[in-house]
Every structure is written in structure tokens, then in C-alpha cells.
Amino acid sequence: MFTFDDDAFLDGYRKRFGPMKSELADSIKLLLAKIEIDQRFTVNPIDRYQLAYCLATFKWETAHTLQPIDEYGSVEYFNRRYGPDTPTGKRLGNVEPGDGAKFHGRGYVQLTGRSNYQKTGAFFHQDLLSNPSKAKEPSLAYEIAVEGMRQGWFTGKKLSQFFKAGQPPDYEGARVIINGHDKAQTIADIARRMDELLEMSLNP
């Protein structure tokens, strides 16, 4: 498993991304702590590339806060966009009035829709249908985001399709794991810097 020098990572982060407030530093430390106990990843370049891409995605999807967030919008907006009578709502399994707002996007990588909350809750043995806001709690949000990117929950595309032994990391192509090719180059550039940070801050 990975172990990190948190101070080295934070110093490197400041050099690559600019000054940070204490809230951001705390968010980064929490993520590094989660990675250190995450037995899905071992210390090898492929896993490091995958983690770098996860962190880059979290940074982008949370508006650079690296904190789990709620999708931006009002109750009315969510129900208009995701209501059970809309094509998107039907695809997301929203069946009851108010499901659009109740199951709006939450997390590091936003979990959206009744069906996704139900499936994810069952996987982690959590009742997310009764308590959807739990998907925004940092520890569970990390698990949802990482497992979702590994298993292809969001679009059917998985991390392993873009980070393979003997091949350079496909940071640009990996964007389809979350959202087509939207901002693919920007997030790829962030991922490369994240990989540098992970490598330089590893404890021997």
C-alpha cells in the first residue's frame, strides 16, 4: 500500500497549483489517509496513475475544493431536470415525485438518480434511499468515486481500460469514465501533476 509524506505532498501541491487555505490542506490530508489504507491499490506505476487520475477528477468535479459537494441547483431545477416524467429521470430510475431533487448529484464524483443510489447503497451496505445525503460524507464519497471509476459505474468505462502495464497512461482518454471528452485535456494535465506529487511524496 501507499504511504505518504503529507507535508511533501502539500508543498508540491502549492508549487503546482498555487496557495491553499487550511480547508483544502485538510481535504488533501483526508484523501491521502484514505489512499494509505486502500487495499485496492499497491505501490506500482499503474495504480499510481489510476490514483492520480482519480485525484485529478475529484479536483475538477468539486470545483478544486477536493471536498464532496452537492450538484449546484435548486429543488425546482433538479425536479425539472431529473423528474420521473423526464427522459433523464427515467434513465436514472427516478419514479416518485421529488426524486429529481432527492437524488441529485453528490460526492467527489456526483452520484445521481434513484437507481444509482440504490445500487451503490446496496454495494456498501448503506441505506442511501432513506438518507441520500450520506453519499456526500467524505469517507463514503471516496469509496463511491474510486469503486465507481474502477468498476465503470458512471459510464461503463473503467480505469483499467486506460491504465495498463507496458503502456503509457491514457490520461486524455480516461475522461470518458465520467463525462465524455468534456475538459479531457485540462483534467489530463492535472492528473500528470498529481502523479508527480504522488511519486515525490511517497515514503520509502
Secondary structure, DSSP 4 states (H G I P E B T S, - for coil): ---B-HHHHHHHHHHHH----HHHHHHHHHHHHHHHT-TT--SSHHHHHHHHHHHHHHHHHTTTS-S-EEPS--HHHHHHHH-TTSHHHHHTT--STTHHHHT--EETTTB-SHHHHHHHHHHHT--TTT-GGGGGSHHHHHHHHHHHHHHTTTTS--GGGTS-TTS---TTGGGGGTSTTTTHHHHHHHHHHHHHHHHHHB--
